Amino acid sequence: MTSVFEHTRFKKPDHRNILRVLLALTFSIFLVSCNDTQNDEIESVDPSIRINLLDIEEPHTAYNAEDPLANTLHFGFELRNSIQEDAAQYLSLLTYLGEETGYTFKLHFAARHSSLTEDLGNNVVQLGAIGALGYLKAKSRFGVIPVVRGLSSNDKAEYQSFFVVRPDSAVNTLNDIKNHSLALGNKDSTQGHLIPRIMLYKIGLTLDDLASYQFTGSHYNCLQAVLLKETQVCALQDTLAEQYAEQGLVRIIKKSEYYPSSGIATNKNVPTEIIEKIRHALVRLHPLSEHKDRLYGWEKTEMSHGFITAREEDYTKLYHWALQFGFVTSGSEK
């Protein structure tokens, strides 16, 4: 078996070469073993992407709360696109954070059958990029602390979910979905699960009213399910939906209202002074200008315009929806 990394050239995301060349089959195998993805996703990545294995913590080392300044801070994330694309984007962000704060950061891939919520709560990672629903679950169970929310391309710390179909689909409105199949993202996803459930609820439908539904694990996989005709409708995050709609590959049939965007949160083991230093560095990040050359592909993310400070009360509205659908319990914090 030949690794997809072996015959490609690396394009540096900035002049400091923050993602150094990796010519190893073992990393490709590691990605598959640590994530619920299929081999065809590994084959579909941007061939210019290279990952520096030294920036990925394997095996994981324990975090020492008694000496926080001596620690490596482990950063987790919820899969959105291909594994390598997500990793390259977050590694460039962690390089920026390390340079700005003086702390050491490592990227962590969730083990199979684990989740970012669990990893944050169990101190496997100390911080991570997490959606609103994941944050609400982690807050209610483990007291996770919101740090920043991402600003999208319209400079809002809010995002939407879109229902998309193939251009030739007979499905034209959300009301048509009842007799068709639906693909969703991850069960913990705000844009890929919670918001679509809200949209269906508002027209009097539940998932059980559909012909069938499936959770695909990520927005990327959901989109592929539609493109490959494995399902008829996909509930997708707005950035990816608009990108593929502009290319004529999908058609948008319904947009949601705006809800609080994804952000970055820490667990309660991280000292306040470290959280504030990380927050300050993220809020002063300017991905479109001053810091553009220090990031890889950040314009493709849902945090493309940077960050604003996040507060617990930002999520009150979504908390009540999450409570209604049973994603959090009545004893949960807001």
Legacy VTK file of the C-alpha trace (Angstrom):
# vtk DataFile Version 3.0
C-alpha trace
ASCII
DATASET POLYDATA
POINTS 334 float
0.000 0.000 0.000
1.332 3.442 -0.952
0.693 6.478 1.230
-1.035 9.417 -0.433
1.687 11.588 1.143
4.601 9.916 -0.665
4.387 11.431 -4.152
3.310 15.024 -3.549
5.173 18.267 -2.987
4.463 20.490 -0.003
3.404 24.115 -0.432
4.415 26.007 2.702
1.482 27.825 4.322
3.905 30.596 5.395
7.537 31.550 5.181
8.373 29.856 8.501
7.338 26.427 7.174
4.977 25.738 10.086
3.900 22.457 8.538
7.076 20.551 7.734
7.281 17.684 5.261
6.044 14.267 6.421
6.923 11.328 4.183
5.485 8.543 6.307
2.881 5.894 5.709
2.420 5.580 9.481
0.678 8.961 9.776
-1.880 8.044 7.123
-2.588 4.833 9.029
-2.795 6.797 12.300
-5.443 9.089 10.845
-7.603 6.185 9.800
-7.206 4.318 13.086
-8.080 7.326 15.259
-11.143 8.530 13.378
-14.396 7.091 12.095
-13.617 7.851 8.456
-13.334 5.861 5.283
-10.255 5.340 3.134
-11.822 7.215 0.223
-11.723 10.397 2.325
-7.980 9.963 2.766
-7.619 9.753 -1.005
-9.604 12.949 -1.700
-7.461 15.474 0.191
-5.627 18.445 -1.270
-2.317 16.893 -2.423
-0.378 20.019 -1.397
-1.110 19.503 2.304
1.631 18.157 4.554
1.341 17.514 8.268
4.181 17.785 10.774
3.976 14.681 12.945
5.883 16.471 15.720
2.925 18.828 16.208
0.590 15.921 16.972
0.616 14.349 20.411
0.836 10.560 20.241
0.817 9.031 22.733
-0.978 11.598 24.890
0.862 12.982 27.912
-0.987 13.911 31.085
-1.692 17.534 31.956
-0.254 18.691 35.284
-2.614 21.201 36.914
-0.054 21.928 39.646
2.490 23.297 37.172
0.450 24.694 34.240
3.233 26.784 32.714
5.334 23.657 32.176
2.576 21.900 30.269
1.841 21.236 26.679
-1.729 22.344 25.972
-3.563 19.783 23.866
-6.060 21.084 21.309
-8.970 19.002 19.996
-11.433 19.651 17.203
-14.664 18.386 15.677
-14.171 16.983 12.187
-15.690 19.227 9.510
-13.906 18.647 6.218
-11.206 16.097 5.415
-8.934 15.147 8.295
-5.779 16.503 6.673
-7.381 19.813 5.679
-8.746 20.367 9.187
-5.398 19.389 10.723
-3.406 21.757 8.516
-5.726 24.660 9.363
-5.624 24.070 13.113
-1.879 23.404 13.192
-1.269 26.808 11.636
-3.546 28.393 14.269
-1.675 26.587 17.061
1.633 27.844 15.687
0.267 31.379 15.889
-0.984 30.791 19.455
2.354 29.381 20.522
4.233 32.357 19.150
1.833 34.849 20.717
1.459 33.268 24.164
4.724 31.440 24.724
2.901 28.176 25.496
3.352 24.869 23.684
0.339 23.457 21.818
-0.213 20.024 20.309
-3.035 18.914 18.032
-5.018 15.932 19.304
-7.125 13.553 17.208
-10.080 12.052 19.061
-9.850 8.292 19.435
-12.465 6.116 17.820
-15.793 6.262 19.710
-14.607 9.296 21.685
-15.716 12.931 21.250
-14.389 16.412 21.866
-16.943 16.833 24.661
-15.547 13.781 26.452
-11.948 14.724 25.745
-12.416 18.206 27.203
-14.286 16.896 30.225
-11.758 14.167 30.957
-8.781 16.524 30.463
-7.465 14.589 27.473
-7.385 17.992 25.775
-7.298 21.343 27.521
-8.931 23.364 24.765
-10.632 22.791 21.448
-12.620 24.173 18.522
-16.193 23.221 19.343
-19.678 23.917 18.043
-22.450 25.426 20.147
-24.130 22.078 20.844
-20.863 20.417 21.792
-20.131 23.332 24.082
-23.559 23.087 25.742
-23.042 19.384 26.408
-19.529 19.948 27.718
-20.645 22.880 29.848
-23.520 20.986 31.430
-21.485 17.866 32.180
-17.999 19.187 32.848
-18.122 22.950 33.398
-16.255 23.781 30.192
-15.460 27.494 29.758
-16.200 29.438 26.518
-13.232 31.499 25.294
-14.089 32.938 21.878
-16.693 32.626 19.119
-15.707 32.627 15.468
-16.531 35.445 13.051
-17.779 34.178 9.693
-17.255 35.792 6.294
-20.080 38.257 6.990
-18.357 39.401 10.205
-21.033 37.781 12.389
-20.359 35.465 15.326
-23.348 33.489 14.101
-23.973 30.844 11.501
-26.715 28.986 9.668
-27.562 25.497 8.491
-28.638 24.835 4.905
-30.545 21.927 3.451
-29.015 21.028 0.081
-29.850 18.614 -2.736
-28.328 17.736 -6.081
-29.183 20.245 -8.828
-31.442 17.740 -10.616
-33.329 16.695 -7.468
-37.125 16.675 -7.380
-36.951 18.070 -3.820
-37.621 21.812 -4.047
-38.716 22.838 -0.556
-38.168 21.586 2.964
-41.765 20.372 3.052
-40.883 17.903 0.261
-38.393 16.127 2.509
-40.939 13.887 4.220
-40.781 11.205 1.541
-37.041 11.379 1.014
-33.773 10.380 2.692
-31.708 12.797 4.760
-28.026 12.843 5.697
-26.839 14.670 8.804
-23.356 15.346 10.139
-22.131 14.420 13.590
-24.683 13.800 16.348
-22.965 16.494 18.438
-22.978 19.009 15.574
-24.944 22.250 15.848
-25.164 22.929 12.115
-25.271 19.271 11.164
-27.861 18.087 13.700
-29.373 20.530 16.226
-30.286 23.379 13.855
-31.691 20.995 11.211
-33.844 19.408 13.938
-35.130 22.884 14.857
-35.925 23.597 11.194
-37.837 20.345 10.820
-39.673 20.904 14.098
-40.892 24.294 12.884
-42.676 22.656 9.946
-44.077 19.854 12.091
-41.610 17.078 11.261
-39.309 14.806 13.244
-36.566 12.533 11.922
-38.954 9.594 12.204
-41.280 11.251 9.668
-38.636 10.960 6.926
-38.206 8.048 4.565
-34.805 7.469 6.219
-31.938 9.363 7.827
-28.302 8.745 8.672
-25.501 10.404 10.631
-22.390 10.606 8.480
-19.920 11.917 11.063
-18.958 15.214 9.415
-20.192 17.952 7.095
-17.811 16.698 4.421
-19.222 13.174 4.596
-22.785 14.515 4.535
-22.043 16.465 1.370
-20.395 13.438 -0.247
-23.462 11.335 0.533
-25.560 13.690 -1.614
-23.011 14.029 -4.404
-22.594 10.246 -4.592
-26.395 9.766 -4.577
-26.317 7.796 -1.336
-28.962 10.144 0.067
-31.249 12.784 -1.373
-30.897 15.664 1.078
-28.050 16.877 3.289
-28.231 19.243 6.280
-25.002 21.169 5.899
-23.045 24.044 7.426
-23.419 27.322 5.527
-19.831 27.910 4.319
-19.486 24.530 2.626
-23.029 24.683 1.237
-22.453 28.076 -0.367
-19.104 26.995 -1.775
-20.558 23.956 -3.527
-23.716 25.789 -4.591
-21.570 28.426 -6.326
-19.902 25.613 -8.254
-23.299 24.269 -9.291
-22.762 20.959 -7.509
-25.654 21.326 -5.054
-28.814 23.404 -4.765
-29.872 25.080 -1.516
-33.557 24.534 -0.679
-33.740 26.061 2.814
-31.656 28.296 5.080
-32.044 28.508 8.842
-32.036 31.642 10.945
-28.775 32.630 12.617
-27.487 30.912 15.757
-24.293 31.355 17.844
-21.263 30.197 15.909
-18.595 27.662 16.751
-15.748 28.789 18.935
-12.923 27.705 21.166
-13.418 26.523 24.747
-11.194 25.302 27.561
-11.797 22.885 30.384
-11.882 23.984 33.997
-8.348 22.691 34.669
-6.778 25.526 32.674
-5.762 28.446 34.932
-7.498 31.781 34.379
-4.306 33.599 33.403
-3.673 31.104 30.603
-7.269 31.345 29.364
-7.047 35.137 29.260
-3.759 35.045 27.386
-5.205 32.642 24.808
-8.377 34.745 24.506
-6.366 37.917 23.968
-4.249 36.288 21.254
-7.313 34.943 19.435
-9.295 38.195 19.593
-6.364 40.135 18.143
-5.928 37.627 15.290
-6.537 39.272 11.893
-6.768 36.400 9.361
-7.461 38.671 6.377
-4.582 41.084 6.874
-1.835 41.136 9.504
-1.773 37.400 10.173
-2.913 36.045 6.815
0.464 34.535 5.921
0.701 32.752 9.255
-2.430 30.666 8.637
-3.207 27.840 6.262
-6.561 27.865 4.431
-8.263 29.834 7.187
-10.540 31.575 4.688
-12.269 28.221 4.164
-13.262 27.873 7.808
-16.388 29.183 9.531
-14.106 31.396 11.660
-12.566 33.064 8.620
-12.730 36.636 9.971
-11.294 35.888 13.395
-12.878 35.812 16.853
-14.794 37.730 19.491
-15.015 37.037 23.217
-17.599 34.348 24.070
-19.920 34.445 27.073
-22.188 31.798 28.577
-25.328 33.881 27.933
-24.646 33.817 24.174
-25.960 30.255 24.134
-29.193 30.644 26.123
-31.521 30.335 23.116
-29.817 27.208 21.800
-29.714 25.748 25.301
-33.517 25.712 25.422
-33.696 23.964 22.039
-31.067 21.435 23.136
-33.090 20.820 26.270
-36.273 20.271 24.247
-34.617 17.652 22.051
-32.966 15.925 25.002
-29.371 16.790 24.121
-28.882 18.238 27.610
-30.773 17.554 30.825
-32.935 19.923 32.842
-30.196 20.205 35.432
-27.762 21.529 32.846
-26.138 24.910 33.107
-26.683 27.545 30.445
LINES 1 335
334 0 1 2 3 4 5 6 7 8 9 10 11 12 13 14 15 16 17 18 19 20 21 22 23 24 25 26 27 28 29 30 31 32 33 34 35 36 37 38 39 40 41 42 43 44 45 46 47 48 49 50 51 52 53 54 55 56 57 58 59 60 61 62 63 64 65 66 67 68 69 70 71 72 73 74 75 76 77 78 79 80 81 82 83 84 85 86 87 88 89 90 91 92 93 94 95 96 97 98 99 100 101 102 103 104 105 106 107 108 109 110 111 112 113 114 115 116 117 118 119 120 121 122 123 124 125 126 127 128 129 130 131 132 133 134 135 136 137 138 139 140 141 142 143 144 145 146 147 148 149 150 151 152 153 154 155 156 157 158 159 160 161 162 163 164 165 166 167 168 169 170 171 172 173 174 175 176 177 178 179 180 181 182 183 184 185 186 187 188 189 190 191 192 193 194 195 196 197 198 199 200 201 202 203 204 205 206 207 208 209 210 211 212 213 214 215 216 217 218 219 220 221 222 223 224 225 226 227 228 229 230 231 232 233 234 235 236 237 238 239 240 241 242 243 244 245 246 247 248 249 250 251 252 253 254 255 256 257 258 259 260 261 262 263 264 265 266 267 268 269 270 271 272 273 274 275 276 277 278 279 280 281 282 283 284 285 286 287 288 289 290 291 292 293 294 295 296 297 298 299 300 301 302 303 304 305 306 307 308 309 310 311 312 313 314 315 316 317 318 319 320 321 322 323 324 325 326 327 328 329 330 331 332 333
